[in-house]
Every structure is written in C-alpha cells, then in structure tokens.
Amino acid sequence: MNLKRCIFSSVLILFVFTSLSYTQEPTPDFSDGNKWSAGLGFEYFKSTMSWDEDSLVSPLKSYLMTFHISYEILDGLYLGGIIGYASSDYESLTFRDLPISLIMDKGAIGGMLFGGEAVFTFYETDTFDFSILGQYIYYNGGQKQWDIPELTVDGTATGKPKWSRVTLGVSFRYLATEPFLPYLNIAYSSLSGTFSMEESIQTLKRTEKKKISAIGNFMIGLGGIYDLSDSLSLLLEADLTPYSGGDNYESGVDFGALLRIMYSF
C-alpha cells in the first residue's frame, strides 16, 4: 500500500509540475507581420522613340497616376497589380502616307493603364539587401480628333496610341540608415507601341500606323524609401536612361521621376 501511494504521489507531482510549466509558457505569436501593401503612385518619364524603320526619332512624354496593391506570397517575394491613368504626348510624330501629311503638335492623349510587378529579395544582411525587380505596364490611349486646317471641305484626323513597357533589373538597398533607406536600381527597360492616325476628308478615309520603340534600354535609378510610420512609407526615385546616337540624331539621356505613397497592413 505504501508503494502504491508513493507511485501515485510521484505521478501526481509530475503531472502538476508539467501542467504548471506548460501554463507558464508565453502565448505563441502566429502573426506574420504586414503582408499586404497598397498605395498611390505618380510618375513622369521622357523617352526618345524611333520610328520609320529607326531613321527618325521624337520624344514621348508621359504622366502616370497609378494605384498599386501587392501581397507577400513567400518570404521576400511580393507580387502586385497596377491600374491607373496615363497622359502621353507624342511630340513631332509625322504621318506622310496620308492624303495630307500631318505632324503631331503638342497635345497629350489620355488613357487607361494596367499591369503587374514583382519583387524578390534574394540576399539580405543587417546592412544591405539585394532584390530582383520586374514590372509590366500596358497603356491603351483613347481616341483624339483634330480638325485639318486649310481645307475648303471638312476634314478630320483621329489618333489612337498604345504602348507597353517591360522592366527587369536588380536593386541594391542600404539598411543602416533607418528610417530612410537609399537604394540603387539597374535595369533593362523596353518600351514600344503603335500610333494609328485615321484621316477623313469627306468620303475619303485612310489610316497610317506608326510602330515606335524607345532607343534607350539601360536605366539607372537612384531613390530612397522613408518610413513615416510602421505602416506608411514614402518612395522617391529619379531615373536616367542614356542612349547612343544614330545617323540622324545625337546621343543623349532621358529622364524620369517617381513618387509613391504606400500603406502596409
């Protein structure tokens, strides 16, 4: 009987001790932190475009207002969507195959845009990190109509632009200066599209379509991210895209700027 009591007492003490030890463990934190981020972006870029089989060039100036949303699907891997509005100005674009030749004067054409982007941070220390960046944007401009001057009859010209931009590169970010984090981007960027111009003079109608593409593809971006709070951040970036000269144009540098306000949750 004494042996049974000793065994029972030992088991009871072990059970009580184990239970007390378990209840004193801190509550596990299953929170993964902020996975979603959303925000507004404002972008300007000037891109020198070639046309007429790369023999002539003219500038494309675009202003973009975008809404971004992204989600961290894996540790360090963010995928996101983009939707917004863009206004593009095709200055000096010339149409010679129409009944009456036309030259685009200054005048922006607005339209919707959409796309996607991805960021993958593949190496990180306490001081810096490296990431791979990718982005695709498609702009579908609306139609814009002009009256053809110096005609004795009614005549109009209707323009319809489209372009797409693909960017793929790497980013180096310095982490030791929080809450401000400067970064450097080096990327390949390809911008191409079409501009269709339809000329209508009474019953005569003819359409000319220009294929255009940016002559500069190597882009360098310098910017910084400032954390206004744990959830709100501000991004500023300036981009330079150099391009080499051709038979009918000199070398130069195109410029772009980006502002983005992001909220993480």
Protein Blocks (a to p, Z undefined) as FASTA:
>chain_A
ZZmmmmmmmmmmmmmmmmmmmmmpccddfbgbjfbdcddddddddddddeehhlaccddd
dddddddddddfbghiacdddddddddddehiacfkbmbdcdddeddddddddddddddd
fbdcfkbccddddddddddddddddddehiabdcdddddddddddddddddddfklcfbd
cddddddddddddddddddehjbccddddddddfbfbdcdddddddfblkbccddddddd
dddddfkbccdddddddddddddZZ
